[in-house]
Amino acid sequence: MRPTMTERKIITRFNSQAHNLRFLIRARSNSPLPQSAFIEYKRPKKDEYGREVSVKAEEVKRARSETFWDIKNESLGIKDSNDYQVIVMESPHRFNKEKKIENTDVTSDMLEALKKNQMGRYPVRIFEKSHFANDVEARKIIGNERVVPEVVYIVASPLDEKELMNVQVIASHCKKIGVKKVVWIAPFIPFGREDKDGIIVNGQVQYTGQMLTLRAFLHGLRGIVDFIYSEEPHSSAEQAWAAQGGIPYAPISLWKFSIDQIKEEENFDRENLVVMGPDIGRNKAAMRISEDTDSPVIQLNKHRDPETRSIWFDPLSKEQLDIIMGSDRKGGKDLLMYDDEGASLDTAADLLVEAMDKYNPKSVRLILSHSRFTDGFIEKNSKHHYHKGWLENISRIIEIANAKGIKLKIYLTDSRESVGDIEIFEKQPSNLINLQKLSLFLFNQIQEDVDNINPWREHPEVILQN
């Protein structure tokens, strides 16, 4: 099949016509991107046994990502992008079965909204499952399946392997019945923290034995999922693994969504605000927040012990101390820290407790894109190091803030169902936990895809990869 006129315009971004045609053929056949599309120094290295080991999170070059998105869209041959339907895989509410307060997971919010006001031409389709008698197997059903649209949007925030498999089952079914384009809108994707299976020791590549669960899953979506939008992924590896499966992937940072929400409700004292990034992964977001609010930024460097998993930070430089303490060295700054997720909250607690104890801030804002909130545990190794859980750590933060009279606010999105039950904070001051609802943001994301807007080109400020 010869390339269309639109495709020819797109592929002129590259210099080599032969290379362009190969790139187009790859998109049409759901083939992985070539190795030349990936950043060289982040590609896997070989250990002493010749095994390819990932010591850095793999990453696709930004220009290739943008073009890959365009060409993939063209290759699908969609005649009417408004011929679409939304499928919602609602959270099972395993950890919050009673739902005593408002929904804390965006899939429930979106499902309720779509039942009242459908998006597009067709009613929302709902993924359901039921067990065969007392068997461990479950039957899976999608309701409201009366038509075969050209495009389907799957909204799902899976938390484990079983729920990842359900996404795969839904996508496979859609392709089987004739859907041309399947898009996964993923407020949260699990296993992103497992992005490397090797380390460098004394200049030598060593394999750790770590299994890359998400890599295997994303490779398994080849040919049944055509695009993925993911909100605040842990690292660039997720997009790289999707590209290896022939799937364009948009890693959308939620920093702007969260900051815009706060701006609507509060007044930033820009002259007094200090933005903090806790590690390399989130320092880019911290820099963007700094630019957006015209405020200084402190980018920290976090270290983690490979055996105990305990963490520590490099000491602040003189320049950083000047920022956080002010010229009079009295402190009184408004600190804002942004992180991708709160699991045990070890990082946030260690950093903020020290900051509140040493640097005398006026207020502290903690923004977490994903609220995992896990309990404490003992590291299963010879040292048996104990890690505090989310309740212990958040209590540490609250305790020192109260003791020092520091105004504290914690912002979470409803991207996923939390393991820990945040309802226990109903008894706390009402403005301590602030839940930011993602449903409208995701509806807009779907609409922009319907309008064939390329997120890599139109929203570069929230795609933080190189």
C-alpha positions as a Python dict, from the first residue, in 0.01 Angstrom:
ca = {
    (1, 'M'): (0, 0, 0),
    (2, 'R'): (142, 337, -105),
    (3, 'P'): (154, 616, 157),
    (4, 'T'): (-128, 871, 149),
    (5, 'M'): (-66, 1241, 84),
    (6, 'T'): (-97, 1315, 458),
    (7, 'E'): (148, 1039, 537),
    (8, 'R'): (394, 1179, 282),
    (9, 'K'): (376, 1521, 454),
    (10, 'I'): (443, 1362, 792),
    (11, 'I'): (737, 1151, 687),
    (12, 'T'): (921, 1444, 527),
    (13, 'R'): (1028, 1528, 885),
    (14, 'F'): (1309, 1278, 828),
    (15, 'N'): (1580, 1316, 565),
    (16, 'S'): (1593, 967, 418),
    (17, 'Q'): (1294, 867, 204),
    (18, 'A'): (1383, 500, 237),
    (19, 'H'): (1397, 539, 615),
    (20, 'N'): (1061, 716, 614),
    (21, 'L'): (891, 440, 419),
    (22, 'R'): (1031, 176, 653),
    (23, 'F'): (900, 375, 948),
    (24, 'L'): (552, 390, 793),
    (25, 'I'): (550, 18, 720),
    (26, 'R'): (644, -51, 1082),
    (27, 'A'): (347, 153, 1206),
    (28, 'R'): (105, -27, 976),
    (29, 'S'): (225, -370, 1090),
    (30, 'N'): (242, -281, 1463),
    (31, 'S'): (616, -341, 1450),
    (32, 'P'): (849, -213, 1722),
    (33, 'L'): (1043, 107, 1666),
    (34, 'P'): (1399, 50, 1542),
    (35, 'Q'): (1687, 68, 1790),
    (36, 'S'): (1793, 401, 1636),
    (37, 'A'): (1474, 556, 1779),
    (38, 'F'): (1595, 498, 2136),
    (39, 'I'): (1841, 712, 2333),
    (40, 'E'): (2171, 529, 2304),
    (41, 'Y'): (2313, 564, 2655),
    (42, 'K'): (1986, 439, 2807),
    (43, 'R'): (1969, 121, 2604),
    (44, 'P'): (2037, -213, 2779),
    (45, 'K'): (2400, -315, 2836),
    (46, 'K'): (2547, -664, 2827),
    (47, 'D'): (2675, -827, 3143),
    (48, 'E'): (2966, -1073, 3164),
    (49, 'Y'): (2741, -1356, 3040),
    (50, 'G'): (2616, -1161, 2740),
    (51, 'R'): (2272, -1092, 2885),
    (52, 'E'): (2110, -760, 2794),
    (53, 'V'): (2051, -580, 3123),
    (54, 'S'): (1871, -249, 3183),
    (55, 'V'): (2076, -34, 3419),
    (56, 'K'): (1890, 282, 3315),
    (57, 'A'): (1527, 341, 3228),
    (58, 'E'): (1503, 308, 2849),
    (59, 'E'): (1373, 606, 2654),
    (60, 'V'): (1258, 694, 2301),
    (61, 'K'): (1387, 1010, 2136),
    (62, 'R'): (1131, 1287, 2158),
    (63, 'A'): (1121, 1369, 1786),
    (64, 'R'): (1060, 1003, 1702),
    (65, 'S'): (781, 983, 1960),
    (66, 'E'): (599, 1278, 1808),
    (67, 'T'): (624, 1145, 1453),
    (68, 'F'): (539, 789, 1558),
    (69, 'W'): (209, 921, 1699),
    (70, 'D'): (115, 1091, 1369),
    (71, 'I'): (208, 801, 1145),
    (72, 'K'): (34, 543, 1362),
    (73, 'N'): (-287, 748, 1347),
    (74, 'E'): (-266, 772, 970),
    (75, 'S'): (-189, 402, 934),
    (76, 'L'): (-518, 299, 1101),
    (77, 'G'): (-733, 455, 828),
    (78, 'I'): (-1005, 594, 1056),
    (79, 'K'): (-1284, 743, 843),
    (80, 'D'): (-1486, 908, 1123),
    (81, 'S'): (-1305, 979, 1450),
    (82, 'N'): (-1640, 1071, 1609),
    (83, 'D'): (-1754, 710, 1565),
    (84, 'Y'): (-1626, 606, 1908),
    (85, 'Q'): (-1741, 452, 2234),
    (86, 'V'): (-1601, 457, 2588),
    (87, 'I'): (-1552, 141, 2795),
    (88, 'V'): (-1494, 183, 3170),
    (89, 'M'): (-1326, -85, 3379),
    (90, 'E'): (-1427, 35, 3724),
    (91, 'S'): (-1208, -20, 4028),
    (92, 'P'): (-1323, -324, 4230),
    (93, 'H'): (-1304, -116, 4552),
    (94, 'R'): (-1117, -388, 4732),
    (95, 'F'): (-979, -147, 4989),
    (96, 'N'): (-1276, 89, 5022),
    (97, 'K'): (-1576, -139, 4981),
    (98, 'E'): (-1818, 73, 5183),
    (99, 'K'): (-1745, 394, 4990),
    (100, 'K'): (-1849, 600, 5291),
    (101, 'I'): (-1749, 927, 5127),
    (102, 'E'): (-1711, 1051, 4770),
    (103, 'N'): (-1541, 833, 4510),
    (104, 'T'): (-1167, 813, 4558),
    (105, 'D'): (-1102, 650, 4220),
    (106, 'V'): (-1155, 831, 3890),
    (107, 'T'): (-1299, 527, 3708),
    (108, 'S'): (-1603, 535, 3939),
    (109, 'D'): (-1643, 909, 3883),
    (110, 'M'): (-1623, 873, 3504),
    (111, 'L'): (-1866, 581, 3498),
    (112, 'E'): (-2126, 773, 3699),
    (113, 'A'): (-2084, 1080, 3478),
    (114, 'L'): (-2112, 880, 3154),
    (115, 'K'): (-2426, 703, 3272),
    (116, 'K'): (-2592, 1043, 3311),
    (117, 'N'): (-2440, 1215, 3006),
    (118, 'Q'): (-2297, 993, 2736),
    (119, 'M'): (-1986, 1099, 2549),
    (120, 'G'): (-2005, 1052, 2173),
    (121, 'R'): (-2280, 867, 1988),
    (122, 'Y'): (-2312, 562, 2207),
    (123, 'P'): (-2383, 479, 2573),
    (124, 'V'): (-2087, 391, 2794),
    (125, 'R'): (-1992, 24, 2795),
    (126, 'I'): (-1915, -133, 3133),
    (127, 'F'): (-1670, -415, 3197),
    (128, 'E'): (-1805, -672, 3442),
    (129, 'K'): (-1702, -1015, 3562),
    (130, 'S'): (-1858, -1296, 3762),
    (131, 'H'): (-1717, -1624, 3894),
    (132, 'F'): (-1822, -1966, 3770),
    (133, 'A'): (-1977, -2115, 4087),
    (134, 'N'): (-1687, -2160, 4333),
    (135, 'D'): (-1421, -2173, 4063),
    (136, 'V'): (-1128, -1933, 4055),
    (137, 'E'): (-1197, -1850, 3690),
    (138, 'A'): (-1422, -1555, 3611),
    (139, 'R'): (-1650, -1482, 3317),
    (140, 'K'): (-1597, -1138, 3164),
    (141, 'I'): (-1870, -932, 2999),
    (142, 'I'): (-1895, -589, 2838),
    (143, 'G'): (-2242, -433, 2857),
    (144, 'N'): (-2413, -203, 2601),
    (145, 'E'): (-2238, -371, 2309),
    (146, 'R'): (-2488, -303, 2033),
    (147, 'V'): (-2257, -147, 1775),
    (148, 'V'): (-1903, -178, 1645),
    (149, 'P'): (-1752, 173, 1650),
    (150, 'E'): (-1434, 256, 1463),
    (151, 'V'): (-1266, 371, 1785),
    (152, 'V'): (-1287, 253, 2146),
    (153, 'Y'): (-1145, 429, 2453),
    (154, 'I'): (-1076, 199, 2749),
    (155, 'V'): (-1062, 385, 3081),
    (156, 'A'): (-889, 168, 3341),
    (157, 'S'): (-658, 208, 3641),
    (158, 'P'): (-543, -150, 3709),
    (159, 'L'): (-361, -225, 4033),
    (160, 'D'): (-226, -578, 3977),
    (161, 'E'): (-157, -852, 3723),
    (162, 'K'): (-519, -970, 3710),
    (163, 'E'): (-649, -624, 3632),
    (164, 'L'): (-377, -573, 3371),
    (165, 'M'): (-498, -897, 3210),
    (166, 'N'): (-854, -760, 3208),
    (167, 'V'): (-735, -458, 3006),
    (168, 'Q'): (-574, -699, 2761),
    (169, 'V'): (-893, -907, 2739),
    (170, 'I'): (-1105, -597, 2667),
    (171, 'A'): (-866, -474, 2397),
    (172, 'S'): (-840, -817, 2235),
    (173, 'H'): (-1219, -847, 2226),
    (174, 'C'): (-1252, -503, 2064),
    (175, 'K'): (-1009, -593, 1786),
    (176, 'K'): (-1183, -930, 1736),
    (177, 'I'): (-1522, -767, 1667),
    (178, 'G'): (-1373, -515, 1422),
    (179, 'V'): (-1275, -201, 1614),
    (180, 'K'): (-1001, -23, 1415),
    (181, 'K'): (-847, 189, 1689),
    (182, 'V'): (-819, 99, 2058),
    (183, 'V'): (-693, 367, 2297),
    (184, 'W'): (-615, 296, 2662),
    (185, 'I'): (-671, 597, 2890),
    (186, 'A'): (-464, 493, 3192),
    (187, 'P'): (-481, 725, 3495),
    (188, 'F'): (-248, 478, 3665),
    (189, 'I'): (-43, 179, 3549),
    (190, 'P'): (113, -55, 3809),
    (191, 'F'): (465, -201, 3824),
    (192, 'G'): (625, 115, 3685),
    (193, 'R'): (880, 113, 3966),
    (194, 'E'): (1031, -206, 3821),
    (195, 'D'): (1208, -27, 3537),
    (196, 'K'): (1559, -174, 3567),
    (197, 'D'): (1698, -524, 3611),
    (198, 'G'): (2065, -438, 3656),
    (199, 'I'): (2311, -213, 3837),
    (200, 'I'): (2665, -93, 3779),
    (201, 'V'): (2916, -216, 4042),
    (202, 'N'): (3279, -106, 4008),
    (203, 'G'): (3219, -26, 3645),
    (204, 'Q'): (3072, -369, 3570),
    (205, 'V'): (2715, -446, 3464),
    (206, 'Q'): (2543, -680, 3711),
    (207, 'Y'): (2208, -851, 3662),
    (208, 'T'): (1983, -831, 3970),
    (209, 'G'): (1731, -1097, 3876),
    (210, 'Q'): (1451, -841, 3883),
    (211, 'M'): (1158, -938, 3659),
    (212, 'L'): (1014, -650, 3454),
    (213, 'T'): (641, -724, 3482),
    (214, 'L'): (516, -415, 3300),
    (215, 'R'): (758, -468, 3012),
    (216, 'A'): (612, -813, 2949),
    (217, 'F'): (257, -682, 2969),
    (218, 'L'): (309, -386, 2734),
    (219, 'H'): (482, -610, 2480),
    (220, 'G'): (173, -834, 2502),
    (221, 'L'): (-55, -549, 2391),
    (222, 'R'): (103, -540, 2047),
    (223, 'G'): (-164, -542, 1777),
    (224, 'I'): (-461, -499, 2015),
    (225, 'V'): (-390, -158, 2173),
    (226, 'D'): (-300, 124, 1935),
    (227, 'F'): (-236, 417, 2171),
    (228, 'I'): (-181, 471, 2544),
    (229, 'Y'): (-225, 788, 2749),
    (230, 'S'): (-68, 743, 3092),
    (231, 'E'): (-81, 998, 3373),
    (232, 'E'): (246, 1058, 3561),
    (233, 'P'): (429, 731, 3481),
    (234, 'H'): (720, 642, 3705),
    (235, 'S'): (985, 663, 3432),
    (236, 'S'): (1052, 674, 3058),
    (237, 'A'): (1081, 293, 3047),
    (238, 'E'): (704, 253, 3016),
    (239, 'Q'): (692, 451, 2692),
    (240, 'A'): (997, 267, 2560),
    (241, 'W'): (843, -74, 2629),
    (242, 'A'): (517, 31, 2461),
    (243, 'A'): (715, 150, 2156),
    (244, 'Q'): (890, -188, 2145),
    (245, 'G'): (539, -333, 2108),
    (246, 'G'): (451, -90, 1827),
    (247, 'I'): (234, 132, 2052),
    (248, 'P'): (267, 513, 2070),
    (249, 'Y'): (249, 621, 2434),
    (250, 'A'): (190, 967, 2582),
    (251, 'P'): (343, 1006, 2931),
    (252, 'I'): (143, 1297, 3070),
    (253, 'S'): (274, 1464, 3384),
    (254, 'L'): (2, 1592, 3616),
    (255, 'W'): (206, 1883, 3753),
    (256, 'K'): (12, 2145, 3554),
    (257, 'F'): (-325, 1988, 3635),
    (258, 'S'): (-247, 1998, 4009),
    (259, 'I'): (-94, 2347, 4011),
    (260, 'D'): (-383, 2493, 3808),
    (261, 'Q'): (-630, 2339, 4056),
    (262, 'I'): (-443, 2494, 4349),
    (263, 'K'): (-427, 2832, 4176),
    (264, 'E'): (-806, 2831, 4139),
    (265, 'E'): (-853, 2781, 4514),
    (266, 'E'): (-556, 2959, 4670),
    (267, 'N'): (-330, 3256, 4620),
    (268, 'F'): (38, 3177, 4571),
    (269, 'D'): (279, 3422, 4729),
    (270, 'R'): (521, 3386, 4440),
    (271, 'E'): (792, 3586, 4613),
    (272, 'N'): (785, 3349, 4910),
    (273, 'L'): (730, 3017, 4729),
    (274, 'V'): (1008, 2756, 4703),
    (275, 'V'): (954, 2448, 4484),
    (276, 'M'): (1128, 2121, 4576),
    (277, 'G'): (1191, 1813, 4363),
    (278, 'P'): (1268, 1500, 4569),
    (279, 'D'): (1472, 1309, 4310),
    (280, 'I'): (1591, 1299, 3951),
    (281, 'G'): (1263, 1151, 3831),
    (282, 'R'): (1050, 1441, 3956),
    (283, 'N'): (1302, 1725, 3930),
    (284, 'K'): (1186, 1800, 3576),
    (285, 'A'): (831, 1852, 3701),
    (286, 'A'): (965, 2070, 3984),
    (287, 'M'): (1148, 2283, 3728),
    (288, 'R'): (830, 2328, 3523),
    (289, 'I'): (636, 2428, 3835),
    (290, 'S'): (914, 2674, 3917),
    (291, 'E'): (886, 2830, 3570),
    (292, 'D'): (506, 2837, 3587),
    (293, 'T'): (498, 3009, 3928),
    (294, 'D'): (811, 3219, 3870),
    (295, 'S'): (959, 3076, 4190),
    (296, 'P'): (1302, 2935, 4282),
    (297, 'V'): (1352, 2559, 4279),
    (298, 'I'): (1562, 2318, 4485),
    (299, 'Q'): (1641, 1996, 4301),
    (300, 'L'): (1745, 1718, 4537),
    (301, 'N'): (1945, 1404, 4472),
    (302, 'K'): (1806, 1095, 4644),
    (303, 'H'): (2005, 778, 4715),
    (304, 'R'): (1871, 436, 4808),
    (305, 'D'): (2059, 151, 4978),
    (306, 'P'): (2025, -152, 4746),
    (307, 'E'): (1997, -391, 5042),
    (308, 'T'): (1790, -211, 5306),
    (309, 'R'): (1608, 19, 5058),
    (310, 'S'): (1655, 304, 5307),
    (311, 'I'): (1701, 649, 5153),
    (312, 'W'): (1909, 959, 5209),
    (313, 'F'): (1970, 1290, 5029),
    (314, 'D'): (2279, 1490, 4940),
    (315, 'P'): (2327, 1790, 5174),
    (316, 'L'): (2192, 2122, 5048),
    (317, 'S'): (2444, 2344, 4876),
    (318, 'K'): (2507, 2701, 4991),
    (319, 'E'): (2291, 2829, 4706),
    (320, 'Q'): (2008, 2596, 4805),
    (321, 'L'): (2035, 2703, 5169),
    (322, 'D'): (2011, 3067, 5059),
    (323, 'I'): (1690, 2982, 4873),
    (324, 'I'): (1518, 2785, 5149),
    (325, 'M'): (1631, 3006, 5439),
    (326, 'G'): (1616, 3346, 5269),
    (327, 'S'): (1872, 3622, 5284),
    (328, 'D'): (1802, 3682, 5654),
    (329, 'R'): (1846, 3308, 5733),
    (330, 'K'): (1517, 3305, 5924),
    (331, 'G'): (1322, 3075, 5691),
    (332, 'G'): (950, 3145, 5672),
    (333, 'K'): (920, 3018, 5315),
    (334, 'D'): (621, 2844, 5156),
    (335, 'L'): (755, 2503, 5049),
    (336, 'L'): (591, 2301, 4770),
    (337, 'M'): (707, 1947, 4695),
    (338, 'Y'): (585, 1743, 4397),
    (339, 'D'): (619, 1365, 4372),
    (340, 'D'): (474, 1103, 4140),
    (341, 'E'): (319, 888, 4411),
    (342, 'G'): (294, 824, 4781),
    (343, 'A'): (350, 460, 4871),
    (344, 'S'): (489, 427, 5223),
    (345, 'L'): (559, 805, 5213),
    (346, 'D'): (913, 738, 5334),
    (347, 'T'): (1064, 988, 5092),
    (348, 'A'): (813, 1263, 5168),
    (349, 'A'): (833, 1212, 5543),
    (350, 'D'): (1212, 1203, 5564),
    (351, 'L'): (1245, 1510, 5345),
    (352, 'L'): (965, 1721, 5490),
    (353, 'V'): (1032, 1637, 5856),
    (354, 'E'): (1392, 1750, 5810),
    (355, 'A'): (1285, 2060, 5617),
    (356, 'M'): (1030, 2162, 5882),
    (357, 'D'): (1274, 2092, 6164),
    (358, 'K'): (1577, 2271, 6018),
    (359, 'Y'): (1450, 2542, 5785),
    (360, 'N'): (1145, 2682, 5967),
    (361, 'P'): (903, 2712, 5672),
    (362, 'K'): (580, 2907, 5698),
    (363, 'S'): (380, 2642, 5511),
    (364, 'V'): (426, 2309, 5333),
    (365, 'R'): (231, 2178, 5035),
    (366, 'L'): (284, 1814, 4930),
    (367, 'I'): (146, 1711, 4589),
    (368, 'L'): (120, 1339, 4508),
    (369, 'S'): (-8, 1233, 4165),
    (370, 'H'): (-90, 880, 4279),
    (371, 'S'): (-197, 777, 4630),
    (372, 'R'): (-78, 419, 4675),
    (373, 'F'): (-52, 444, 5058),
    (374, 'T'): (96, 112, 5168),
    (375, 'D'): (154, -30, 5517),
    (376, 'G'): (493, -84, 5679),
    (377, 'F'): (696, -396, 5610),
    (378, 'I'): (1022, -570, 5692),
    (379, 'E'): (1274, -596, 5408),
    (380, 'K'): (1324, -966, 5334),
    (381, 'N'): (1701, -982, 5346),
    (382, 'S'): (1975, -1050, 5600),
    (383, 'K'): (1940, -704, 5758),
    (384, 'H'): (1560, -726, 5810),
    (385, 'H'): (1526, -348, 5781),
    (386, 'Y'): (1182, -218, 5883),
    (387, 'H'): (1008, 37, 5661),
    (388, 'K'): (744, 256, 5817),
    (389, 'G'): (400, 255, 5653),
    (390, 'W'): (203, 547, 5516),
    (391, 'L'): (8, 610, 5837),
    (392, 'E'): (324, 624, 6046),
    (393, 'N'): (494, 855, 5800),
    (394, 'I'): (202, 1090, 5742),
    (395, 'S'): (160, 1110, 6119),
    (396, 'R'): (525, 1216, 6150),
    (397, 'I'): (464, 1496, 5900),
    (398, 'I'): (146, 1613, 6074),
    (399, 'E'): (304, 1595, 6420),
    (400, 'I'): (598, 1821, 6344),
    (401, 'A'): (381, 2062, 6143),
    (402, 'N'): (144, 2098, 6439),
    (403, 'A'): (430, 2130, 6688),
    (404, 'K'): (591, 2413, 6491),
    (405, 'G'): (271, 2584, 6379),
    (406, 'I'): (339, 2515, 6010),
    (407, 'K'): (41, 2520, 5775),
    (408, 'L'): (26, 2178, 5603),
    (409, 'K'): (-173, 2069, 5297),
    (410, 'I'): (-156, 1741, 5107),
    (411, 'Y'): (-294, 1717, 4753),
    (412, 'L'): (-383, 1383, 4593),
    (413, 'T'): (-549, 1294, 4265),
    (414, 'D'): (-805, 1016, 4235),
    (415, 'S'): (-599, 841, 3964),
    (416, 'R'): (-624, 504, 4141),
    (417, 'E'): (-777, 328, 4435),
    (418, 'S'): (-555, 367, 4739),
    (419, 'V'): (-445, 61, 4934),
    (420, 'G'): (-463, 266, 5253),
    (421, 'D'): (-800, 410, 5350),
    (422, 'I'): (-775, 789, 5337),
    (423, 'E'): (-1119, 816, 5496),
    (424, 'I'): (-953, 792, 5835),
    (425, 'F'): (-858, 1158, 5784),
    (426, 'E'): (-1222, 1264, 5794),
    (427, 'K'): (-1154, 1360, 6157),
    (428, 'Q'): (-859, 1577, 6059),
    (429, 'P'): (-903, 1941, 5959),
    (430, 'S'): (-1101, 1945, 5636),
    (431, 'N'): (-826, 2120, 5444),
    (432, 'L'): (-548, 1873, 5528),
    (433, 'I'): (-621, 1619, 5251),
    (434, 'N'): (-731, 1773, 4922),
    (435, 'L'): (-857, 1526, 4659),
    (436, 'Q'): (-817, 1656, 4303),
    (437, 'K'): (-1067, 1498, 4062),
    (438, 'L'): (-930, 1383, 3726),
    (439, 'S'): (-1252, 1300, 3541),
    (440, 'L'): (-1287, 1628, 3346),
    (441, 'F'): (-916, 1619, 3262),
    (442, 'L'): (-956, 1268, 3116),
    (443, 'F'): (-1273, 1358, 2927),
    (444, 'N'): (-1077, 1643, 2766),
    (445, 'Q'): (-798, 1397, 2686),
    (446, 'I'): (-1042, 1173, 2503),
    (447, 'Q'): (-1191, 1469, 2314),
    (448, 'E'): (-848, 1587, 2202),
    (449, 'D'): (-773, 1238, 2070),
    (450, 'V'): (-1105, 1241, 1883),
    (451, 'D'): (-992, 1572, 1732),
    (452, 'N'): (-661, 1408, 1626),
    (453, 'I'): (-448, 1634, 1846),
    (454, 'N'): (-97, 1501, 1896),
    (455, 'P'): (-10, 1542, 2268),
    (456, 'W'): (364, 1533, 2199),
    (457, 'R'): (329, 1841, 1980),
    (458, 'E'): (45, 2028, 2151),
    (459, 'H'): (137, 1974, 2516),
    (460, 'P'): (517, 1960, 2536),
    (461, 'E'): (514, 2125, 2881),
    (462, 'V'): (356, 1814, 3041),
    (463, 'I'): (560, 1552, 2855),
    (464, 'L'): (885, 1563, 3045),
    (465, 'Q'): (1095, 1311, 2855),
    (466, 'N'): (1396, 1405, 2644),
}
